[in-house]
Amino acid sequence: MRLYDHPASGNCLKARILMRQLEIPYESVPVDLFRRETRTPEHMARNPDGRVPVLELDSGHMIPESGAILLYLAEGTPLLPDDRLARAAVHQWMFFEQNQIEASIAVARFLLATGRGDRYRTLVDSLVARGHGSLSSLARGLADERPFIAGDEYSVADIAIYAYVHCASEGGADPHDHGTIGAWLERVEATPRFVNDLAPFPEHAMSAS
């Protein structure tokens, strides 16, 4: 398999975490977001939306979108339950991550970490407020002292949410200010074969601002 990704992308981090934890061998193919390599005809053929990550299977089939990659790879493993209700809980929190966390914290992190915060101050302030709201929702979801977000077992929902929550302070919202989240982050990081290799944004990302 080939994973087309960028080392500073939280969405790409999700796929890397899962593939290591499931011990799935893959070739990493860097695609530079900041040099518009995601907008080339070659990459658009992999993903019509022109984003990363994209997983290329040995068959040649392409799977874009981090959530789709997680669900595909986790099928038949303990990280995606067979029970319909338990699986719905995993889906619930993965959809929450994309609609709330990724849409607020990830965007604020990008703007702040690449030096665009002052230019888009009103937007950043709004995103940070939304980010705190999302973290409050996550903390409420963990308030019953469940070990992981979808229940007693670690799942791809935890991976999906971890990717941008653990670095939410870079997006102006410290996750440790929200009760149960800090302990949950530690539990995720303690799972077998867990590696967080999220890289900082490259210097040329700042120069392009």
Backbone bond lengths (Angstrom), bond angles and torsions (degrees), N, CA, C in turn:
res aa  C-N    CA-C-N  psi(-1)  N-CA   C-N-CA  omega(-1)  CA-C   N-CA-C  phi
1 M - - - 1.459 - - 1.528 109.90 -
2 R 1.341 114.41 151.99 1.457 120.88 173.13 1.523 108.95 -119.73
3 L 1.323 115.69 137.60 1.454 120.85 175.42 1.525 107.85 -114.36
4 Y 1.319 116.11 113.23 1.452 121.64 175.88 1.526 106.91 -86.13
5 D 1.328 115.95 115.15 1.458 117.31 -171.86 1.519 111.71 -150.91
6 H 1.328 114.65 177.86 1.461 122.51 174.85 1.521 107.30 -130.82
7 P 1.331 118.29 133.68 1.465 120.36 -172.83 1.517 115.13 -66.08
8 A 1.342 118.93 -20.41 1.460 121.37 -178.74 1.525 113.03 -95.45
9 S 1.319 117.43 -0.52 1.465 121.97 -177.97 1.524 111.08 -87.93
10 G 1.337 115.98 124.64 1.457 119.38 175.45 1.515 112.20 -64.68
11 N 1.333 117.31 -35.03 1.460 119.42 178.00 1.525 111.24 -62.98
12 C 1.324 117.14 -37.69 1.465 120.46 177.14 1.521 111.18 -71.17
13 L 1.340 115.99 -35.36 1.468 119.90 177.29 1.522 111.15 -56.13
14 K 1.318 117.47 -38.29 1.470 120.77 -179.46 1.529 110.50 -55.24
15 A 1.316 116.03 -49.18 1.464 119.94 -178.15 1.524 111.11 -64.02
16 R 1.335 117.03 -40.86 1.464 120.16 -179.04 1.524 111.56 -65.15
17 I 1.333 116.39 -41.99 1.473 119.47 177.97 1.519 110.08 -58.36
18 L 1.328 117.12 -49.85 1.460 120.50 -176.06 1.517 111.89 -64.35
19 M 1.314 117.49 -43.47 1.466 119.54 -176.40 1.528 110.97 -65.67
20 R 1.324 116.69 -35.32 1.464 118.67 175.53 1.524 110.90 -68.74
21 Q 1.329 116.26 -42.01 1.459 118.68 -176.94 1.525 111.73 -67.94
22 L 1.311 116.73 -32.49 1.466 120.24 177.29 1.528 111.96 -89.27
23 E 1.325 116.44 -0.03 1.474 123.28 179.28 1.533 111.06 56.32
24 I 1.328 114.19 46.69 1.460 121.51 177.11 1.527 108.28 -95.46
25 P 1.316 118.71 117.20 1.468 119.39 179.12 1.530 110.72 -70.70
26 Y 1.320 115.19 142.03 1.465 118.83 178.96 1.522 109.42 -155.63
27 E 1.317 114.24 159.28 1.456 121.57 174.28 1.520 108.31 -102.26
28 S 1.317 116.48 126.26 1.452 120.55 177.39 1.527 109.74 -86.91
29 V 1.336 116.27 127.07 1.461 122.05 178.85 1.534 107.41 -118.02
30 P 1.333 118.49 100.85 1.469 120.30 -177.80 1.529 111.76 -64.50
31 V 1.312 114.78 137.69 1.469 122.04 174.95 1.530 106.24 -126.96
32 D 1.321 117.38 115.99 1.460 121.37 -172.63 1.525 110.76 -82.15
33 L 1.324 115.53 110.26 1.457 121.14 179.66 1.527 111.89 -61.91
34 F 1.317 115.33 -34.37 1.456 120.25 -170.13 1.524 113.29 -87.91
35 R 1.313 115.90 -7.35 1.463 120.24 172.48 1.531 110.01 -110.54
36 R 1.341 114.72 18.38 1.459 123.45 173.88 1.524 113.41 61.24
37 E 1.321 115.61 28.08 1.462 118.33 177.79 1.526 111.92 -70.93
38 T 1.344 117.02 -18.40 1.466 119.69 175.52 1.521 112.05 -76.30
39 R 1.343 117.16 -11.29 1.461 120.74 -176.44 1.520 112.46 -102.41
40 T 1.313 117.63 5.95 1.462 120.33 179.60 1.534 110.17 -75.45
41 P 1.325 117.80 154.66 1.464 119.74 175.97 1.533 112.10 -56.67
42 E 1.330 116.53 -34.74 1.468 119.95 -179.91 1.516 111.28 -62.45
43 H 1.334 115.96 -44.55 1.466 117.42 -179.30 1.526 111.14 -76.69
44 M 1.310 117.84 -34.44 1.465 119.93 177.33 1.525 111.35 -61.11
45 A 1.327 116.55 -27.24 1.469 119.61 175.84 1.526 110.60 -70.41
46 R 1.321 116.90 -26.52 1.475 120.31 176.58 1.524 110.57 -78.69
47 N 1.325 115.96 -40.29 1.459 121.50 -178.25 1.522 108.37 -143.04
48 P 1.325 119.50 111.72 1.463 121.18 -177.99 1.522 113.32 -57.92
49 D 1.343 116.78 -21.80 1.459 120.84 179.28 1.522 111.78 -87.17
50 G 1.326 117.31 -5.99 1.448 121.64 173.43 1.503 115.43 63.89
51 R 1.333 117.31 43.16 1.463 120.25 178.72 1.524 109.62 -129.81
52 V 1.312 115.48 172.15 1.454 122.54 172.32 1.534 107.97 -121.16
53 P 1.336 116.82 155.42 1.463 128.64 8.05 1.525 112.85 -83.33
54 V 1.324 113.36 159.33 1.459 122.10 168.38 1.519 106.67 -134.22
55 L 1.323 116.62 130.53 1.459 121.94 177.35 1.518 108.98 -102.56
56 E 1.320 115.96 122.99 1.460 121.23 175.00 1.520 108.65 -99.16
57 L 1.316 116.52 118.66 1.450 121.29 179.58 1.524 110.65 -77.07
58 D 1.324 115.86 164.00 1.458 119.82 177.96 1.523 111.49 -60.23
59 S 1.335 116.47 -25.42 1.468 121.23 178.52 1.526 112.52 -74.92
60 G 1.344 116.32 -11.83 1.457 120.38 -175.77 1.515 113.19 97.24
61 H 1.329 118.34 -10.73 1.455 120.77 177.46 1.526 110.26 -67.85
62 M 1.323 116.54 144.36 1.454 123.34 179.83 1.528 110.48 -107.10
63 I 1.324 116.49 136.34 1.460 121.74 174.48 1.531 108.14 -121.96
64 P 1.326 117.83 102.35 1.467 120.31 173.50 1.537 109.82 -83.07
65 E 1.324 115.09 170.55 1.463 125.34 175.25 1.533 111.23 76.56
66 S 1.324 114.41 126.07 1.466 120.54 -175.66 1.524 112.16 -59.91
67 G 1.342 117.35 -42.44 1.456 119.58 -179.45 1.517 112.73 -62.90
68 A 1.329 116.34 -41.67 1.466 120.12 178.48 1.524 110.81 -64.00
69 I 1.332 116.87 -39.02 1.463 120.90 178.60 1.523 110.28 -64.46
70 L 1.328 117.05 -45.71 1.468 120.30 179.52 1.522 110.99 -59.68
71 L 1.316 117.06 -46.76 1.464 120.04 -177.10 1.526 111.47 -67.57
72 Y 1.317 117.37 -37.26 1.458 120.19 178.84 1.526 110.79 -65.10
73 L 1.317 116.98 -48.87 1.462 120.61 -175.57 1.532 112.00 -71.23
74 A 1.318 117.14 -30.64 1.465 119.99 -176.81 1.519 113.39 -82.40
75 E 1.319 117.17 -11.73 1.474 119.88 -179.73 1.525 110.34 -55.05
76 G 1.339 115.63 128.76 1.459 121.08 178.83 1.508 114.41 81.81
77 T 1.332 117.88 6.10 1.461 122.10 177.42 1.528 109.24 -113.54
78 P 1.326 118.31 166.74 1.468 120.70 177.73 1.533 113.63 -64.92
79 L 1.323 117.65 -12.25 1.458 119.83 -177.86 1.525 113.43 -82.03
80 L 1.339 116.73 -2.97 1.464 121.74 174.57 1.526 107.37 -140.35
81 P 1.331 117.50 104.82 1.472 119.93 -172.64 1.527 113.15 -65.41
82 D 1.338 115.18 151.16 1.464 121.32 176.16 1.522 111.95 -78.04
83 D 1.333 116.12 -34.47 1.460 120.85 -178.61 1.527 110.64 -60.06
84 R 1.323 117.50 132.34 1.465 121.10 -173.21 1.522 112.10 -63.14
85 L 1.330 116.89 -41.88 1.456 119.56 -178.76 1.526 111.22 -68.97
86 A 1.313 116.30 -41.99 1.469 119.83 177.72 1.522 110.74 -64.51
87 R 1.327 116.86 -37.90 1.466 120.64 178.83 1.530 110.17 -67.91
88 A 1.336 116.49 -37.28 1.465 119.57 177.50 1.523 110.96 -61.86
89 A 1.329 117.50 -35.38 1.474 120.36 177.56 1.525 110.55 -65.52
90 V 1.330 117.18 -38.79 1.465 120.85 175.80 1.521 109.88 -62.31
91 H 1.329 116.62 -46.95 1.459 120.53 179.00 1.533 111.07 -61.28
92 Q 1.327 116.23 -41.76 1.470 120.97 179.93 1.520 111.05 -52.38
93 W 1.327 115.79 -49.91 1.462 119.18 -175.23 1.524 112.09 -76.71
94 M 1.316 117.74 -27.17 1.466 119.18 174.35 1.521 110.69 -69.41
95 F 1.338 117.73 -39.16 1.456 120.56 177.11 1.532 110.08 -67.67
96 F 1.321 116.75 -39.37 1.462 121.06 175.74 1.528 110.30 -58.23
97 E 1.319 116.72 -43.35 1.461 120.17 -178.96 1.527 111.25 -59.90
98 Q 1.310 117.78 -45.73 1.456 120.44 -178.43 1.531 112.15 -71.16
99 N 1.334 117.13 -39.37 1.459 120.51 -176.28 1.519 113.51 -78.40
100 Q 1.337 116.90 -28.55 1.459 120.08 -173.96 1.529 112.89 -115.55
101 I 1.317 117.36 -59.54 1.466 120.31 -174.18 1.527 111.49 -70.01
102 E 1.314 116.71 -52.96 1.468 119.96 -177.79 1.524 110.42 -63.09
103 A 1.317 116.35 -37.57 1.464 120.62 -176.41 1.527 113.22 -74.49
104 S 1.314 118.09 -15.28 1.461 120.63 -179.88 1.521 111.33 -116.42
105 I 1.319 117.51 -64.43 1.459 121.42 -174.58 1.520 111.56 -64.95
106 A 1.327 117.11 -44.46 1.468 119.25 -177.43 1.522 111.25 -64.24
107 V 1.324 117.53 -39.52 1.466 120.57 -179.65 1.525 110.10 -69.43
108 A 1.345 117.05 -42.76 1.466 120.09 177.32 1.521 110.91 -62.22
109 R 1.330 117.26 -41.51 1.474 120.82 177.91 1.522 110.45 -59.11
110 F 1.314 116.70 -44.82 1.461 120.42 -179.97 1.529 110.74 -60.58
111 L 1.318 117.18 -47.87 1.460 120.23 -176.80 1.522 111.72 -66.11
112 L 1.331 116.28 -41.71 1.462 119.49 -177.98 1.525 111.69 -73.48
113 A 1.326 116.69 -43.78 1.463 120.14 -174.29 1.518 112.65 -73.89
114 T 1.313 117.41 -18.33 1.466 120.22 178.75 1.530 112.30 -104.45
115 G 1.347 116.78 13.51 1.456 120.62 174.39 1.508 115.26 77.31
116 R 1.325 117.86 18.67 1.465 120.78 -178.97 1.529 112.37 -99.67
117 G 1.341 117.23 3.08 1.455 120.89 -173.39 1.513 114.16 -60.43
118 D 1.329 117.93 -43.42 1.468 119.97 -178.45 1.526 111.43 -67.31
119 R 1.313 115.83 -36.90 1.463 119.44 -178.69 1.529 111.09 -65.59
120 Y 1.313 115.74 -33.31 1.474 120.47 -176.76 1.525 110.48 -118.59
121 R 1.338 117.00 43.89 1.462 120.88 -172.17 1.519 113.48 -58.77
122 T 1.312 118.01 -44.77 1.467 119.82 -179.10 1.525 110.78 -61.97
123 L 1.326 116.28 -43.56 1.461 120.30 178.25 1.517 110.89 -63.98
124 V 1.326 117.19 -44.36 1.464 120.36 -179.21 1.518 110.48 -61.61
125 D 1.322 117.72 -44.11 1.467 120.15 179.42 1.526 111.15 -59.45
126 S 1.326 115.99 -40.45 1.469 120.07 177.95 1.524 111.18 -65.73
127 L 1.326 116.60 -42.27 1.462 121.25 -179.79 1.527 111.24 -65.56
128 V 1.329 116.94 -40.22 1.466 120.28 178.96 1.528 110.27 -64.08
129 A 1.322 116.99 -42.07 1.472 119.83 177.14 1.523 110.92 -61.37
130 R 1.330 116.32 -43.44 1.468 120.22 177.16 1.525 110.82 -64.29
131 G 1.345 115.83 -36.96 1.454 119.75 178.95 1.515 111.79 -62.50
132 H 1.329 116.61 -44.00 1.466 119.52 176.91 1.530 110.31 -61.62
133 G 1.326 116.44 -39.53 1.462 119.19 177.39 1.513 112.06 -62.39
134 S 1.331 116.75 -40.61 1.464 120.76 178.02 1.518 111.65 -64.62
135 L 1.338 116.17 -41.17 1.462 119.57 178.45 1.524 111.03 -66.61
136 S 1.322 117.54 -35.14 1.469 120.34 175.83 1.530 110.44 -63.45
137 S 1.338 116.40 -40.45 1.470 119.85 177.22 1.521 110.81 -63.66
138 L 1.325 116.60 -42.87 1.461 120.69 178.08 1.520 110.47 -61.80
139 A 1.334 117.42 -43.28 1.460 120.74 179.09 1.526 111.10 -61.74
140 R 1.321 116.66 -38.70 1.470 118.92 176.74 1.523 110.74 -65.43
141 G 1.330 116.48 -35.91 1.458 119.64 177.92 1.515 113.12 -65.45
142 L 1.332 116.14 -25.26 1.463 121.16 179.54 1.531 112.37 -98.74
143 A 1.324 116.99 2.71 1.462 120.55 -170.89 1.516 114.30 -69.65
144 D 1.338 117.54 -18.34 1.475 118.92 179.74 1.526 111.72 -85.84
145 E 1.344 115.36 14.31 1.462 123.00 176.41 1.529 112.62 65.46
146 R 1.314 116.74 21.50 1.464 118.85 170.77 1.524 107.60 -62.88
147 P 1.318 119.27 144.18 1.465 119.56 -177.59 1.517 113.51 -70.25
148 F 1.339 117.04 -32.44 1.452 120.52 -178.62 1.524 109.75 -131.06
149 I 1.310 117.11 166.41 1.451 119.56 -166.63 1.529 113.52 -67.69
150 A 1.324 118.87 -33.41 1.469 120.14 -178.68 1.533 112.19 -96.72
151 G 1.326 117.64 4.69 1.464 119.80 179.54 1.516 112.38 144.96
152 D 1.320 114.99 -145.23 1.462 120.08 -175.93 1.522 113.39 -79.17
153 E 1.327 117.30 -19.81 1.460 120.36 -173.28 1.528 111.46 -110.69
154 Y 1.305 114.98 142.38 1.469 122.87 174.05 1.526 109.18 -64.01
155 S 1.329 116.84 138.78 1.465 120.17 -176.57 1.523 110.20 -146.58
156 V 1.320 115.33 176.56 1.462 119.85 177.60 1.529 111.69 -64.32
157 A 1.329 118.31 -18.86 1.466 119.79 174.99 1.521 110.42 -64.41
158 D 1.321 117.01 -38.54 1.461 120.16 177.80 1.526 110.94 -64.74
159 I 1.330 116.44 -41.51 1.469 119.81 178.39 1.521 110.28 -62.65
160 A 1.336 116.40 -46.02 1.463 120.76 -177.90 1.524 111.12 -59.21
161 I 1.330 116.44 -43.82 1.458 120.12 -176.37 1.528 111.25 -76.53
162 Y 1.319 116.86 -37.43 1.462 120.77 -178.44 1.534 111.80 -56.30
163 A 1.308 117.22 -39.17 1.461 121.86 -168.02 1.524 113.16 -52.68
164 Y 1.320 117.63 -44.80 1.454 119.17 179.86 1.520 113.56 -103.41
165 V 1.329 118.20 -19.09 1.459 119.17 178.61 1.531 111.24 -71.41
166 H 1.335 117.29 -39.20 1.463 118.27 -175.78 1.533 111.80 -64.37
167 C 1.327 117.22 -24.81 1.470 121.28 -179.59 1.526 110.89 -111.77
168 A 1.326 116.81 21.83 1.463 120.28 -175.94 1.519 112.65 -62.43
169 S 1.328 117.56 -24.92 1.464 119.48 177.58 1.530 111.04 -61.78
170 E 1.348 117.30 -28.17 1.462 120.50 175.66 1.526 110.88 -69.59
171 G 1.325 115.96 -17.54 1.459 121.49 175.99 1.516 112.15 -103.39
172 G 1.331 117.09 17.13 1.459 121.50 173.84 1.507 116.29 86.73
173 A 1.348 117.89 6.75 1.462 120.87 -177.66 1.530 108.69 -134.41
174 D 1.313 117.09 104.63 1.464 121.32 -177.25 1.529 109.94 -73.71
175 P 1.332 118.77 118.55 1.465 119.93 -178.41 1.521 113.05 -65.33
176 H 1.332 117.05 -24.57 1.465 119.93 -178.58 1.522 112.33 -74.10
177 D 1.321 117.06 -6.85 1.462 120.72 173.90 1.523 112.01 -82.16
178 H 1.329 116.12 -1.46 1.468 120.92 -173.58 1.528 110.28 -119.12
179 G 1.313 115.12 73.17 1.455 124.33 169.19 1.514 117.49 42.03
180 T 1.323 115.42 -105.47 1.461 122.75 -169.49 1.523 114.37 -76.12
181 I 1.305 118.14 -7.48 1.465 119.72 -171.57 1.524 111.93 -68.59
182 G 1.315 118.35 -39.82 1.458 120.42 -178.29 1.511 112.63 -58.50
183 A 1.330 117.50 -45.17 1.463 121.13 179.50 1.519 111.08 -66.71
184 W 1.330 116.49 -36.02 1.473 119.94 177.21 1.523 110.83 -64.39
185 L 1.333 117.40 -42.58 1.462 120.25 177.39 1.531 110.35 -57.32
186 E 1.311 116.95 -42.65 1.466 120.58 179.69 1.528 111.18 -63.87
187 R 1.324 116.94 -38.07 1.478 119.23 179.01 1.522 110.72 -66.68
188 V 1.319 116.67 -40.96 1.471 119.67 177.36 1.527 110.11 -61.28
189 E 1.309 117.01 -46.70 1.467 121.41 -177.60 1.528 112.61 -66.68
190 A 1.330 116.71 -18.95 1.472 120.69 179.81 1.527 113.11 -89.50
191 T 1.324 118.13 -1.00 1.464 119.76 179.99 1.530 109.85 -71.93
192 P 1.338 117.04 154.38 1.470 120.25 -175.18 1.529 113.66 -57.72
193 R 1.320 114.89 135.66 1.466 124.44 174.37 1.531 112.98 63.30
194 F 1.328 116.04 22.18 1.464 119.32 178.73 1.523 109.99 -73.45
195 V 1.325 116.55 130.37 1.470 121.99 174.79 1.520 108.15 -136.41
196 N 1.322 115.38 126.07 1.458 121.33 173.17 1.527 107.32 -104.72
197 D 1.319 116.75 107.11 1.464 120.47 -179.62 1.526 111.49 -117.13
198 L 1.335 115.86 31.46 1.467 119.14 178.84 1.527 109.39 -63.12
199 A 1.305 116.18 127.37 1.459 121.89 -177.33 1.529 110.12 -96.01
200 P 1.329 117.30 155.34 1.470 119.31 171.70 1.521 110.69 -68.70
201 F 1.310 116.18 161.09 1.457 119.12 176.05 1.527 109.44 -64.50
202 P 1.321 117.79 141.44 1.474 120.62 -178.21 1.531 111.29 -70.47
203 E 1.317 114.84 159.98 1.465 120.08 -178.76 1.522 112.16 -59.01
204 H 1.332 117.23 -36.62 1.461 117.93 -177.88 1.521 112.40 -70.47
205 A 1.350 117.63 -13.87 1.463 120.16 173.39 1.524 109.64 -70.26
206 M 1.343 116.48 -34.71 1.454 120.63 178.38 1.525 110.86 -73.94
207 S 1.309 116.72 -40.43 1.458 120.23 -178.23 1.518 112.24 -65.94
208 A 1.362 115.48 -21.29 1.460 119.75 179.83 1.526 112.09 -85.24
209 S 1.341 116.50 -3.69 1.471 119.21 -173.81 1.523 112.71 -74.73
